[in-house]
Amino acid sequence: MTKVRWAMVGTSGFALDWLARGIKLGSNAELTAIVSRDAARGKAAAEKMGAAHVFTSIEAIDKSVVDGVFLAGWARKASEGLVGIAKRDGDWCAEVISRYLTTQATRSRGTMDGVIAKLHTILKDRKSRPVDLEGLKVLDTVEKAHAASPEAIGEFKFASNADMLAHIERGRG
């Protein structure tokens, strides 16, 4: 069986102790690279995790040694999820992923839909509430309408993920 060769973007404890270790435990995956803006941190993380390569940006990744990129996202405490305050970070990550995907071979829509459906199932089984593209569009509309509200918290708009998710569900109609 051919293993998928992953690059982990991020060197946080969570990225290395949970995500990178999870990749290494997979029977069909291997961690081949660490990506960090700080070359020294990247090198230390690669040594810790047994990754052979270090890159200082996603654009610098050598595609001959990496098949996929795993982004270890973060969320600032104003909200406990990727979308709250970190919506901006989520938007940035989506942009990076979008640029990366344009370099990859085109997959059939059916294949992509199957992968997305499987991911949603895994996340729901883990009691996560994924926000899809439709949800992000609803969130953008709701945030713009909610921004002037006295309950809005600056750029964060909502006091909690639960509040944000409730607004998305109501916005879906």
C-alpha positions in Angstrom: 0.0 0.0 0.0 1.3 3.4 -0.9 1.4 5.9 2.0 0.2 9.5 1.6 3.2 11.7 2.5 1.9 14.6 4.6 3.4 18.0 5.5 2.2 19.4 8.8 1.8 23.2 8.8 2.4 24.3 12.4 4.6 23.5 15.4 2.3 24.0 18.3 2.0 21.3 21.0 -1.4 20.4 19.7 -0.1 20.2 16.1 2.7 17.9 17.1 1.3 15.9 20.0 -2.0 15.2 18.5 -2.3 15.9 14.8 1.2 14.9 13.6 1.3 11.9 15.9 -2.1 10.9 14.5 -0.7 11.1 11.0 2.2 8.9 12.0 -0.1 6.3 13.6 -2.1 5.9 10.4 -1.3 2.8 8.3 -1.7 4.7 5.1 0.0 7.9 6.0 3.5 9.2 6.9 4.6 12.6 8.2 7.4 13.7 5.8 7.7 17.4 6.4 7.0 20.2 8.9 6.2 23.7 7.7 7.0 26.6 10.0 7.8 30.3 9.3 10.5 29.9 12.0 13.1 27.5 10.4 14.7 26.6 13.8 11.3 25.7 15.3 10.5 23.7 12.1 13.8 21.8 12.4 13.2 21.0 16.1 9.7 19.8 15.3 10.9 17.7 12.4 13.5 16.1 14.6 11.0 15.4 17.3 8.5 13.9 14.9 10.9 12.1 12.6 10.0 14.2 9.6 12.7 14.3 6.9 12.0 17.7 5.5 11.4 21.3 6.8 9.9 24.1 4.8 9.4 27.7 5.8 6.2 28.3 3.7 3.6 26.2 1.9 4.8 27.6 -1.4 8.3 26.2 -0.7 7.1 22.6 -0.3 8.8 20.2 -2.6 5.9 18.4 -4.3 8.1 15.4 -5.0 8.3 14.6 -1.3 4.8 15.7 -0.2 1.4 14.5 -1.3 -0.8 16.5 1.0 -0.7 19.4 3.4 -2.4 19.3 6.8 -3.0 22.7 8.4 -3.0 22.8 12.2 -5.4 25.7 12.7 -5.8 27.6 15.8 -8.5 29.7 17.5 -8.0 32.6 19.7 -9.9 32.4 22.9 -12.7 34.9 22.0 -14.4 31.9 20.5 -13.6 28.3 20.9 -13.8 27.3 17.2 -12.3 28.0 13.8 -15.0 30.3 12.8 -15.5 32.8 15.6 -12.7 35.4 16.0 -10.6 33.0 13.9 -13.0 33.4 11.0 -10.3 35.6 9.6 -7.8 32.8 10.2 -10.3 30.3 8.6 -10.6 32.6 5.6 -6.8 32.7 5.3 -6.5 29.0 5.6 -9.3 28.5 3.0 -7.3 30.7 0.7 -4.1 28.8 1.2 -5.9 25.5 0.7 -7.6 26.9 -2.4 -4.2 28.0 -3.9 -2.7 24.6 -3.1 -5.6 22.7 -4.7 -5.2 24.6 -7.9 -1.8 22.8 -8.2 -3.4 19.4 -7.9 -4.9 17.1 -10.5 -8.6 17.6 -11.0 -10.8 15.1 -9.2 -14.4 14.2 -10.2 -17.2 15.9 -8.4 -18.5 12.6 -7.2 -15.1 11.8 -5.6 -15.0 15.2 -3.9 -18.6 14.9 -2.6 -17.8 11.5 -1.2 -14.7 12.8 0.6 -16.6 15.8 2.0 -19.5 13.5 3.1 -17.1 11.2 4.9 -15.4 14.2 6.6 -18.8 15.5 7.8 -19.7 12.1 9.1 -16.4 11.8 11.1 -16.8 15.3 12.5 -20.4 14.8 13.5 -19.5 11.4 15.1 -17.0 13.4 17.2 -19.8 15.8 18.2 -18.3 18.6 16.1 -20.6 21.0 14.2 -18.8 21.6 10.9 -19.7 24.8 9.0 -19.8 24.3 5.3 -19.6 26.8 2.5 -23.4 27.5 2.6 -23.0 28.1 6.4 -20.1 30.5 5.8 -22.1 32.5 3.4 -25.0 32.6 5.9 -22.5 33.6 8.6 -21.1 36.4 6.5 -24.7 37.8 5.9 -25.7 37.4 9.5 -22.4 39.0 10.8 -22.9 42.0 8.6 -26.5 42.4 9.9 -25.4 41.7 13.5 -22.3 44.0 13.5 -24.2 47.0 14.6 -26.0 45.2 17.4 -25.1 46.1 21.0 -24.4 42.4 21.6 -21.7 42.3 18.9 -18.2 42.1 20.3 -16.1 44.1 17.9 -14.9 41.9 15.0 -16.0 38.8 16.8 -19.7 39.5 16.4 -20.9 36.7 18.8 -20.1 35.9 22.4 -19.8 32.1 21.8 -19.7 29.4 19.2 -23.2 28.3 20.3 -24.5 31.7 19.6 -22.8 31.9 16.2 -24.0 28.4 15.2 -27.6 29.3 16.3 -27.4 32.4 14.0 -26.2 30.2 11.1 -29.0 27.7 11.6 -31.6 30.5 11.8 -30.1 32.1 8.7 -30.4 28.9 6.7 -34.1 29.3 6.9 
